[in-house]
């Protein structure tokens, strides 16, 4: 029996490709299957609904970003340098992914993704908490939550500009390190 993974992966890649030019709300099963050169029925062998697919697409996007961040900071001790590396890895990943705008912004209004967005923001904040504690924050959790929001906004500005905004990245880091 053949593995379902290549078909699943092809359908997820098709969604990422389509989201470079299409709003998340307009992403259809027909378009996804056509982009993947697969029959529409193949889609339903992997997901029960478009909503389940969107959740999987969102998870895959964030899994890739999280992997890039954790790899980048793996050998670094908690602190300002590791925080800088984590922020840069995340923002560089967002800037290079074609589906970032749809999966970062539009996902907030997509039915069924609210819990996913909340969970991913919480996960990102957890990654930053050790760095903020090492920098000197006595209660790093609320700062990490706000920092995640600032980083996401920076990602959107960079996407619009089509380039890294070092000034904004430095400002985000300054917010985290300036006063405790």
For each residue, the residues with C-beta under 8 A, 3 or more apart:
1:
2: 6
3: 6
4: 7 8 45 46
5: 8 9
6: 2 3 9 10
7: 4 10 11 36 38 42 45 46
8: 4 5 11 12 46
9: 5 6 12 13
10: 6 7 13 14 36 37 38
11: 7 8 14 15 32 33 36 38 42 43 46 53
12: 8 9 15 16 56 57 60
13: 9 10 16 17 36
14: 10 11 17 18 32 33 35 36
15: 11 12 18 19 27 32 35 53 57 99
16: 12 13 19 20 57 61 97 98 99
17: 13 14 20 35 98
18: 14 15 21 22 27 31 32 35
19: 15 16 22 24 27 57 98 99 101 102 103
20: 16 17 98 99
21: 18
22: 18 19 26 27 31 102
23: 26 27 102 106
24: 19 27 54 102 103 106 107 110
25: 106 109 110
26: 22 23
27: 15 18 19 22 23 24 31 32 50 54 102
28: 31 32 50
29: 32 33 40 43 44 50 53
30: 33 34 40
31: 18 22 27 28 34 35
32: 11 14 15 18 27 28 29 35 36 43 53
33: 11 14 29 30 36 38 39 40 42 43
34: 30 31 37
35: 14 15 17 18 31 32
36: 7 10 11 13 14 32 33 42
37: 10 34
38: 7 10 11 33 42 43
39: 33 42
40: 29 30 33 43 44
41: 44 45
42: 7 11 33 36 38 39 45 46
43: 11 29 32 33 38 40 46 47 53
44: 29 40 41 47 48
45: 4 7 41 42
46: 4 7 8 11 42 43 53
47: 43 44 50 52 53 56
48: 44 52
49: 52 53
50: 27 28 29 47 53 54
51: 54 55 111 112
52: 47 48 49 55 56
53: 11 15 29 32 43 46 47 49 50 56 57
54: 24 27 50 51 57 58 107 110 112 113
55: 51 52 58 59 112 113 116
56: 12 47 52 53 59 60
57: 12 15 16 19 53 54 60 61 99 103
58: 54 55 61 62 103 107 113 116 117 120
59: 55 56 62 63 116
60: 12 56 57 63 64
61: 16 57 58 64 65 97 99 100 103
62: 58 59 65 66 103 120 123
63: 59 60 66 67
64: 60 61 67 68 93 97
65: 61 62 68 69 90 93 94 97
66: 62 63 69 70 123 124 127
67: 63 64 70 71
68: 64 65 71 72 89 90 92 93
69: 65 66 72 73 86 89 90 93 127
70: 66 67 73 74 127
71: 67 68 74 89
72: 68 69 85 86 88 89
73: 69 70 76 82 85 86 89 127
74: 70 71
75:
76: 73 79 81 82 85
77: 82 134
78: 82 130 131 133 134
79: 76 82 83 131 134 135
80: 83 84 131 134 135 173 176 177
81: 76 84 85
82: 73 76 77 78 79 85 86 131 134
83: 79 80 86 87 128 131 132 135 173 176 177
84: 80 81 87 88 173
85: 72 73 76 81 82 88 89
86: 69 72 73 82 83 89 90 127 128 131
87: 83 84 90 91 151 169 172 173
88: 72 84 85 91 92 169
89: 68 69 71 72 73 85 86 92 93
90: 65 68 69 86 87 93 94 124 151 155
91: 87 88 94 95 151 154 155 158 164 169
92: 68 88 89 95 96 164
93: 64 65 68 69 89 90 96 97
94: 65 90 91 97 100 104 155 158 159
95: 91 92 100 155 158 159 163 164
96: 92 93
97: 16 61 64 65 93 94 100 103
98: 16 17 19 20
99: 15 16 19 20 57 61 102 103
100: 61 94 95 97 103 104 155 159
101: 19 104 105 106 156 159
102: 19 22 23 24 27 99 105 106 107
103: 19 24 57 58 61 62 97 99 100 106 107
104: 94 100 101 107 152 155 156
105: 101 102 108 156
106: 23 24 25 101 102 103 109 110
107: 24 54 58 102 103 104 110 113 116 117
108: 105 113 114 117
109: 25 106
110: 24 25 54 106 107 113
111: 51
112: 51 54 55 116
113: 54 55 58 107 108 110 116 117
114: 108 117 118
115: 118 119
116: 55 58 59 107 112 113 119 120
117: 58 107 108 113 114 120 121
118: 114 115 121 122
119: 115 116 122 123
120: 58 62 116 117 123 124
121: 117 118 124 125 145 148 149 152
122: 118 119 125 126
123: 62 66 119 120 126 127
124: 66 90 120 121 127 128 144 148 151
125: 121 122 128 129 141 144 145 147 148
126: 122 123 129 144
127: 66 69 70 73 86 123 124 130
128: 83 86 124 125 131 132 140 144 147 148 176
129: 125 126 132 133 140 141 144
130: 78 127 133 134 140
131: 78 79 80 82 83 86 128 134 135 176
132: 83 128 129 135 137 140 143 144 147 176
133: 78 129 130 136 137 140
134: 77 78 79 80 82 130 131
135: 79 80 83 131 132 176 177 180
136: 133 180
137: 132 133 140 143 180
138: 180
139: 142 143
140: 128 129 130 132 133 137 143 144
141: 125 129 144 145
142: 139 145 146
143: 132 137 139 140 146 147 176
144: 124 125 126 128 129 132 140 141 147 148
145: 121 125 141 142 148 149
146: 142 143 149 150
147: 125 128 132 143 144 150 151 172 175 176
148: 121 124 125 128 144 145 151 152
149: 121 145 146 152 153
150: 146 147 153 154 172 175
151: 87 90 91 124 147 148 154 155 172
152: 104 121 148 149 155 156
153: 149 150 156 157
154: 91 150 151 157 158 165 168 169 172
155: 90 91 94 95 100 104 151 152 158 159
156: 101 104 105 152 153 159 160
157: 153 154 160 161 165 168
158: 91 94 95 154 155 161 162 163 164 165 168
159: 94 95 100 101 155 156 162
160: 156 157
161: 157 158 165
162: 158 159
163: 95 158
164: 91 92 95 158 169
165: 154 157 158 161 168 169
166: 169 170
167: 170 171
168: 154 157 158 165 171 172
169: 87 88 91 154 164 165 166 172 173
170: 166 167 173 174
171: 167 168 174 175
172: 87 147 150 151 154 168 169 175 176
173: 80 83 84 87 169 170 176 177
174: 170 171 177 178
175: 147 150 171 172 178
176: 80 83 128 131 132 135 143 147 172 173
177: 80 83 135 173 174
178: 174 175
179:
180: 135 136 137 138
